[in-house]
Amino acid sequence: MRHFLLVVALFTFLTSTSVLAKTVAFKASILHFKSNPALASTLEDSYEYFQDGILIIKDGKVHKVGSASELSTALKNIDVVDYSGKLIIPGFIDTHIHYPQTEMIAAFGEQLLDWLKKYTFPTEKQFADKAYAKKISNVFLHQMLSNGTTSALIFGTVHPQSVNVLFEQAYDKNMRIIAGKVMMDRNAPEYLQDTALSSYNDSKRLIKDWHNKGRLHYAITPRFAPTSTPEQLEQAGKLKKEFPDTWVHTHLSENKGEIAWVKELFPDRKSYTDVYDFYNLTSSRSIFAHSIHLDDEEIQTLAKTKSSIAFCPTSNLFLGSGLFKLKTAREAGIRVGLGTDVGAGTSFSMLETLNEAYKIIQLQNQKFSAFEGFYLATLGGAESLSLDDSIGNFLNNKEADFIVMDWAGTPFQEYRMSKASSLHEKLFVLMMLGDNRNIHATYVMGEEVFNRNMKHPVMDLINNQN
């Protein structure tokens, strides 16, 4: 009996430590970024590309990456997954998205403020029902993963249960996400309003339950200044002071009518940005979605406080909000990530989002290379979320979130790729013509969480309605 107990104890010890760490290698073309190509002294310094590459994962983290010829000796006694002919890149990072708006994507015909009243608020009302929230969050996370997005900064609704179920499911998938309960105590339907005190208490409870649990993080989430009283923004600032390693996630200067409204509601503040700065909501972990119509002083405030911006091109075009000034933000030293902003955004696909980003920059007579695009969708997103110590590229010991991509997802893409003569041209074609059909598989911490043969959970929702 004593011998049996010793064997059990030894087995438990071995399986709970890295002694039995799982090591696996992936063979494919491999691309990742080390810095922003738009700021690098030479383009070649900003990225690594291995046409015949090997990515070695040990216990869910990057162990080695390089060319097959250099790493061939390291492959002895290691399982190799052969994705030859495909491209492996770090998982996409979405810096602004609303999971409760999944079902209302592509809602017709309004600009921001009317769109919120007509579509968004009635849709978000349903998330008072935890079972309903669970169904939608399941579809939402699958939709993200099937588009190659492995991390995101996510809006819930005003209901704490909407965030609880999202965190529960993301935890089960071992995803690194940041999310938060919306704080909203005025200028919204009564059925979606909380109070300054209840939003503080609910958010604090969620922080204690979920922040830094596994790969999960919490974002203090006032919807935007017009839907929060000064008292609620004070409570949001109080939370940030009590939990300084949390994030702040909100909207800023998306729409000119919205900006005028903020001026009426906060007449003592110099600007929309100054509202957030006054209530201590600007910081190195504060992400402001959109930030289209900023004056010079606002740009300086974001730069000085080391705040970040989420650039949401499909949403900005869909709602007619305006053209984000990427070059201005970059020159000011402001970190910028890419956001799909579903459901005003029209796609979960970061490839399709990059397609629209290119057009927004073109309309300002500026250049936006495919290298900068894929940087923004990966390492740039990680940097803007202050997560680049963990994710965003394939440096040693980073968490192994990555995508296996088909260079061509359709016969026409294959034809167009056959005419591409350089890496940049191939990436640009992928950026302009690509979508979810190019995602072959998605991995989180070295484990496959999506492949194109998986059943989509939205079918269960459709079948249950019929």
C-alpha positions in Angstrom: 0.0 0.0 0.0 2.8 2.4 0.9 4.5 1.6 -2.4 1.3 2.3 -4.3 0.9 5.7 -2.6 4.5 6.7 -3.4 3.9 5.8 -7.1 0.7 8.0 -7.1 2.5 10.9 -5.4 5.4 10.7 -7.9 3.0 10.6 -10.9 1.1 13.6 -9.5 4.4 15.5 -9.1 5.6 14.7 -12.6 2.4 15.7 -14.3 2.1 18.9 -12.4 5.6 20.2 -13.3 7.5 20.8 -16.5 9.2 17.4 -16.2 6.7 16.0 -18.7 6.5 19.3 -20.7 5.0 18.7 -24.1 7.2 19.7 -27.0 6.0 19.9 -30.6 7.4 21.5 -33.8 5.5 23.1 -36.7 6.9 23.2 -40.2 5.7 26.0 -42.5 6.6 29.4 -43.8 6.8 31.6 -40.7 6.5 35.4 -40.2 6.6 37.5 -37.1 7.5 41.1 -36.2 10.1 42.5 -33.8 9.1 46.2 -34.2 7.0 48.6 -36.2 8.1 48.5 -39.9 7.0 52.1 -40.3 9.5 53.2 -37.6 12.4 50.8 -38.1 15.7 52.1 -39.3 15.6 49.4 -42.0 12.6 47.3 -43.0 14.5 44.1 -42.6 15.2 44.9 -38.9 11.5 44.9 -38.1 10.5 41.3 -39.0 11.7 37.8 -39.5 10.5 35.5 -42.3 11.5 31.9 -42.8 10.2 30.5 -46.0 11.1 27.0 -44.9 10.6 27.5 -41.1 10.3 25.6 -37.9 8.4 26.8 -34.8 9.1 24.7 -31.7 6.6 24.9 -28.9 7.4 23.6 -25.4 4.7 23.5 -22.7 2.6 26.0 -24.5 5.4 28.6 -25.1 7.7 29.4 -27.9 11.0 27.5 -27.5 12.7 28.2 -30.8 11.9 29.6 -34.2 14.1 29.6 -37.3 14.8 28.0 -40.6 14.4 24.3 -41.0 18.1 24.0 -42.0 19.2 25.6 -38.8 16.9 23.7 -36.5 16.9 20.3 -38.0 19.1 18.9 -35.3 16.7 20.2 -32.6 13.9 18.1 -34.1 15.2 14.7 -32.8 12.5 12.9 -30.8 10.0 15.7 -31.3 6.7 15.4 -33.1 6.5 17.6 -36.2 3.3 18.9 -37.6 3.9 19.5 -41.3 2.1 22.6 -42.6 4.4 23.0 -45.6 3.1 25.4 -48.2 1.2 27.4 -45.5 2.0 30.4 -43.5 2.3 30.6 -39.7 2.0 34.0 -38.0 1.2 35.0 -34.4 -2.5 35.1 -33.5 -4.4 38.3 -34.4 -5.1 40.7 -31.6 -8.4 42.7 -31.7 -8.1 45.8 -29.6 -11.8 46.8 -29.7 -14.9 44.6 -30.1 -18.4 44.3 -28.6 -19.4 40.7 -28.1 -23.1 41.4 -27.4 -23.4 43.1 -30.8 -22.5 39.8 -32.6 -26.1 39.3 -33.7 -26.7 42.8 -35.0 -23.7 43.2 -37.2 -24.7 44.8 -40.6 -27.6 46.7 -39.1 -28.7 49.3 -41.8 -28.6 52.9 -42.2 -27.7 55.1 -39.2 -24.8 57.1 -37.8 -23.5 56.5 -34.3 -26.0 58.0 -31.9 -29.1 57.0 -33.7 -27.6 53.5 -34.4 -27.1 53.0 -30.7 -30.7 53.9 -29.9 -32.2 51.9 -32.8 -30.1 48.7 -32.7 -27.5 48.5 -30.0 -29.5 49.2 -26.8 -32.4 46.8 -27.7 -30.0 44.1 -28.6 -28.0 44.4 -25.4 -31.1 44.2 -23.2 -31.3 40.5 -23.9 -28.0 39.9 -22.0 -29.8 40.2 -18.7 -30.5 36.5 -19.3 -27.3 34.6 -18.5 -28.3 31.6 -20.6 -28.8 33.9 -23.6 -25.5 35.6 -23.0 -23.8 32.2 -22.8 -25.1 31.2 -26.2 -23.9 34.4 -27.9 -20.5 34.4 -26.2 -20.0 30.8 -27.5 -20.7 31.9 -31.0 -18.6 35.1 -30.5 -15.5 33.2 -29.3 -15.8 30.7 -32.1 -16.2 33.4 -34.6 -13.0 35.1 -33.3 -11.0 31.9 -33.4 -12.2 30.9 -36.8 -10.9 34.3 -38.1 -7.6 33.8 -36.4 -8.1 36.1 -33.5 -6.6 34.7 -30.3 -6.7 37.7 -28.0 -9.0 40.7 -27.8 -10.2 43.7 -25.7 -13.9 43.1 -25.3 -17.0 45.1 -24.3 -19.7 43.2 -22.4 -23.0 44.8 -21.5 -24.1 46.6 -18.3 -25.1 43.2 -16.9 -22.3 41.5 -14.8 -23.5 38.1 -16.0 -22.6 39.0 -19.6 -19.0 39.3 -18.5 -19.1 36.2 -16.2 -20.1 33.9 -19.0 -17.6 35.4 -21.4 -14.8 34.9 -18.9 -15.9 31.4 -18.1 -15.8 30.3 -21.7 -12.5 32.1 -22.5 -11.0 30.5 -19.4 -12.0 27.1 -20.6 -10.3 27.8 -23.9 -7.2 29.2 -22.2 -7.5 32.5 -24.1 -5.8 35.7 -23.2 -8.5 38.3 -23.3 -9.4 41.6 -21.5 -13.1 42.3 -20.9 -15.3 44.4 -18.7 -18.9 45.3 -17.6 -20.3 48.4 -19.2 -20.8 51.3 -16.8 -23.7 53.4 -17.9 -25.9 55.5 -15.6 -27.6 58.1 -17.9 -28.6 58.9 -21.5 -29.6 55.3 -22.1 -32.8 53.3 -21.7 -33.6 52.6 -18.0 -33.4 48.9 -18.7 -29.7 49.3 -19.4 -28.7 51.8 -16.7 -26.8 51.0 -13.6 -25.8 53.6 -10.9 -22.5 55.1 -10.0 -22.4 52.9 -6.9 -23.7 49.7 -8.4 -21.3 49.9 -11.3 -18.4 50.3 -8.9 -19.5 47.4 -6.8 -20.3 45.1 -9.7 -17.0 45.9 -11.4 -15.0 45.4 -8.2 -16.6 42.0 -7.7 -15.7 41.0 -11.3 -12.2 42.2 -10.9 -11.7 40.1 -7.8 -13.3 37.1 -9.5 -11.5 37.2 -12.8 -8.6 39.7 -13.1 -5.4 37.8 -13.7 -7.1 34.4 -13.4 -5.4 32.2 -15.9 -4.9 34.5 -19.0 -7.8 36.7 -18.2 -7.7 40.4 -17.4 -10.3 43.1 -16.5 -11.0 46.4 -18.1 -12.9 49.2 -16.3 -15.5 50.0 -19.0 -17.5 53.2 -19.1 -19.3 53.0 -22.4 -18.4 56.6 -23.3 -18.5 59.9 -21.5 -22.1 60.8 -22.5 -23.6 57.8 -20.8 -21.8 58.3 -17.5 -22.4 60.9 -14.9 -19.4 62.7 -13.3 -20.1 60.6 -10.3 -19.8 57.4 -12.2 -16.6 58.5 -13.9 -15.3 59.3 -10.4 -16.1 55.7 -9.4 -14.3 54.4 -12.5 -11.2 56.4 -11.6 -11.5 55.1 -8.0 -11.4 51.5 -9.3 -8.4 52.3 -11.5 -6.6 53.7 -8.4 -7.5 50.7 -6.3 -6.6 48.2 -9.0 -3.8 49.9 -11.0 -2.9 46.9 -13.1 -6.4 46.7 -14.7 -7.2 48.3 -18.0 -9.5 51.1 -19.0 -11.6 50.6 -22.2 -13.9 53.2 -23.7 -14.8 55.3 -26.8 -13.4 58.7 -27.7 -14.1 61.2 -30.5 -15.8 58.8 -32.9 -18.5 61.1 -34.2 -18.7 64.9 -34.4 -22.2 64.9 -33.0 -20.9 62.9 -30.1 -18.1 65.4 -29.5 -20.6 68.3 -29.4 -22.7 66.4 -26.9 -19.8 65.8 -24.6 -19.1 69.6 -24.7 -22.6 70.2 -23.5 -22.5 67.6 -20.8 -19.0 68.5 -19.4 -18.8 72.3 -20.0 -15.9 72.7 -17.6 -13.6 70.3 -19.5 -11.4 71.5 -22.3 -12.1 68.6 -24.6 -13.5 65.1 -24.8 -10.1 63.7 -24.0 -9.8 66.0 -21.0 -12.9 64.4 -19.5 -11.2 61.1 -19.2 -7.9 62.6 -18.1 -9.7 64.7 -15.4 -11.2 61.5 -13.9 -7.8 59.7 -14.0 -8.8 57.3 -16.7 -5.8 57.9 -19.0 -2.8 55.6 -18.5 -0.5 53.1 -20.1 -3.3 50.6 -19.9 -6.1 52.8 -21.3 -7.4 52.1 -24.7 -9.6 54.7 -26.5 -11.5 53.3 -29.5 -11.7 55.5 -32.6 -10.1 58.8 -31.6 -10.7 60.2 -35.1 -11.4 63.9 -34.4 -8.7 64.9 -31.9 -7.1 68.3 -31.7 -3.4 68.8 -31.1 -3.8 69.1 -27.3 -5.8 65.9 -27.1 -3.1 64.1 -29.0 -0.5 65.4 -26.7 -2.5 64.3 -23.7 -2.8 60.7 -25.0 0.9 60.7 -25.8 1.9 62.1 -22.4 -0.2 59.6 -20.5 1.0 56.7 -22.7 -2.6 55.9 -23.6 -3.4 53.8 -26.7 -5.8 54.1 -29.6 -7.8 51.3 -31.3 -8.1 52.0 -35.0 -11.4 50.6 -36.2 -11.6 51.1 -40.0 -14.6 49.0 -41.0 -16.7 50.6 -38.3 -15.6 54.2 -39.0 -16.6 53.7 -42.7 -19.8 51.9 -41.9 -21.1 54.6 -39.6 -19.7 57.4 -41.7 -17.6 58.6 -38.7 -14.4 59.8 -40.5 -10.8 58.9 -41.3 -8.4 58.0 -38.5 -5.1 59.8 -38.7 -2.6 56.9 -38.2 0.4 58.9 -39.2 -0.4 61.7 -36.8 -0.7 59.2 -33.9 2.4 57.3 -34.9 4.5 60.6 -35.1 3.2 61.6 -31.6 4.4 58.3 -30.2 0.9 56.9 -29.4 0.5 53.2 -29.6 -2.1 52.0 -32.0 -3.8 48.6 -32.4 -6.4 47.4 -34.8 -10.0 46.8 -33.8 -12.9 45.2 -35.7 -15.5 47.0 -33.5 -18.1 44.4 -34.2 -21.1 45.1 -34.5 -20.6 48.5 -36.1 -17.6 46.9 -37.7 -18.6 44.7 -40.6 -16.4 41.7 -40.1 -14.6 39.6 -37.5 -11.8 39.1 -40.0 -8.6 41.1 -39.3 -7.7 40.6 -43.0 -10.9 42.3 -44.1 -10.3 45.0 -41.4 -6.8 45.6 -42.9 -8.3 45.9 -46.3 -10.4 48.8 -45.1 -7.5 50.3 -43.1 -5.5 50.5 -46.3 -8.3 52.5 -48.0 -8.6 54.9 -45.1 -4.9 55.7 -45.3 -5.1 56.0 -49.1 -7.9 58.6 -48.8 -5.4 60.7 -46.9 -2.8 60.3 -49.7 -0.5 58.2 -47.4 1.0 54.8 -47.7 0.1 51.7 -45.7 2.2 48.7 -46.4 1.3 45.1 -45.8 4.2 44.9 -43.4 2.7 47.6 -41.3 -0.7 46.1 -41.6 0.3 42.6 -40.3 2.4 44.3 -37.6 -0.7 46.2 -36.4 -2.7 43.1 -36.3 -0.2 41.1 -34.2 2.7 42.8 -32.3 1.2 46.3 -32.6 -2.0 45.1 -31.0 0.0 43.4 -28.2 2.0 46.6 -27.6 -1.1 48.8 -27.5 -2.6 46.5 -24.9 0.7 46.3 -22.9 0.7 42.6 -23.5 3.8 42.4 -25.7 5.7 40.7 -22.9 3.4 37.7 -23.4 2.1 37.6 -26.9 2.4 39.2 -30.3 5.5 37.5 -31.8 7.6 34.4 -31.6 10.4 35.5 -29.3 11.6 32.9 -26.9 9.2 32.0 -24.0 6.3 34.0 -25.5 2.9 32.3 -25.3 2.3 30.2 -28.4 -0.8 31.7 -29.8 -0.7 31.4 -33.6 -2.5 30.9 -36.9 -1.9 28.5 -39.7 -3.0 30.4 -42.9 -3.5 29.3 -46.5 -1.9 31.7 -48.8 -4.9 31.2 -51.1 -8.4 30.5 -49.7 -10.1 30.5 -53.1 -9.2 29.5 -56.7 -9.0 33.2 -57.7 -6.7 34.0 -54.7 -4.5 31.1 -55.9 -4.4 32.6 -59.4 -3.5 36.0 -58.0 -0.8 34.6 -55.7 0.8 32.9 -58.7 1.5 36.3 -60.1 3.1 37.6 -56.8 6.9 37.9 -57.0 7.8 39.2 -53.5 6.9 38.6 -49.9 5.3 42.0 -49.6 3.2 41.4 -52.7 2.0 38.1 -51.3 1.1 39.7 -48.0 -0.6 42.6 -49.7 -2.7 40.2 -51.8 -3.6 38.3 -48.6 -4.5 41.6 -46.9 -6.7 42.8 -49.8 -8.4 39.5 -50.9 -8.2 37.4 -47.7 -10.9 36.5 -45.2 -11.8 33.7 -42.9 -11.4 31.2 -45.7 -7.6 31.7 -45.4 -7.6 30.5 -41.8 -6.6 26.8 -41.8 -6.2 26.4 -38.0 -5.8 28.4 -34.9 -3.7 27.5 -31.9 -3.8 28.8 -28.3 -0.9 28.1 -26.0 0.2 25.5 -28.6 -3.1 23.7 -28.6 -5.4 23.6 -31.6 -8.7 25.3 -30.8 -10.0 25.7 -34.3 -9.7 24.0 -37.7 -11.9 24.6 -40.7 -13.7 21.2 -40.2 -15.2 22.2 -36.9 -18.9 22.6 -36.5 -19.9 26.2 -36.0 -22.1 26.8 -32.8 -24.3 29.3 -34.7 -25.9 26.3 -36.4 -27.3 25.2 -33.0 -28.9 28.6 -32.6 -30.4 28.5 -36.0 -31.7 24.9 -35.5 -33.2 25.9 -32.1 -35.2 28.8 -33.7 -36.7 26.5 -36.3 
